[in-house]
Amino acid sequence: LGGRSDYSEEELGTITVPFVCCSYDNSFGSLPCGRLSAVSIDDCATAYRAVSELIALGHRRIAALVAATDDRSISELRYRGYLSALRDHGIEPDGDLVACTGSFGMDEAYIATRALASGGADFTAMFIIADAMAIAAIKALEDAGRDVPRDCSVIAVDGLLLSQYTRPTLTTMCQPSEQMGEESVRILLDMIERRSGNRSLVLESTLRAGASVAPASAWK
């Protein structure tokens, strides 16, 4: 569950039992096709859709909160989706609107967002790579005097149950976690019982509309 996305053949050479990677794949690794089983969402496409939702509501100055932009993990993949969505909609990415936390921690997310919001950066929306980080970011924005969504819309990725009960309720792209678990066990059992070899599945994420997103002009 979770993990790196850049395994090499040498690193996996010591694993002699069937295994399935759930919620990540080998996007940055050098494993040959068929060497690994994985069940995941398309992190880049999911981020692209989230940012496109903000753009469709009229937002053009969209900040991003990520763990890192080049960590060869889901953070980098979701950051790539953010960039692609902006560019495909004719918006030039602004590096000053990207805050890196160095982790997925809530404390770090709060600190990075507070610094961005207090530093005079001009943005009307934020794309955040994980729900827990978004919960901390919303508090940071409000502590900095920015109401959500009146002054800044927030959208994230994950679909944590907790984020349904925040105020405002978080708008997020939900991973099909139950289905991911079921498919992972199904693949694993098939491998153990020799019904099939390694295989990978990419499942669809779905938008869960909340109250943390509003049209860019809604409060103007």
Secondary structure, 3 states (H helix, E strand, C coil): CCCCCCCCHHHHCCCCCCCEEECCCCCCCCCCCCCCEEEEECHHHHHHHHHHHHHHCCCCCEEEEECCCCCCCHHHHHHHHHHHHHHHCCCCCCHHHEEECCCCCHHHHHHHHHHHHHCCCCCCEEEECCHHHHHHHHHHHHHCCCCCCCCCEEEEEECCHHHHCCCCCCEEEECCHHHHHHHHHHHHHHHHCCCCCCCEEEECCEEECCCCCCCCCCCC
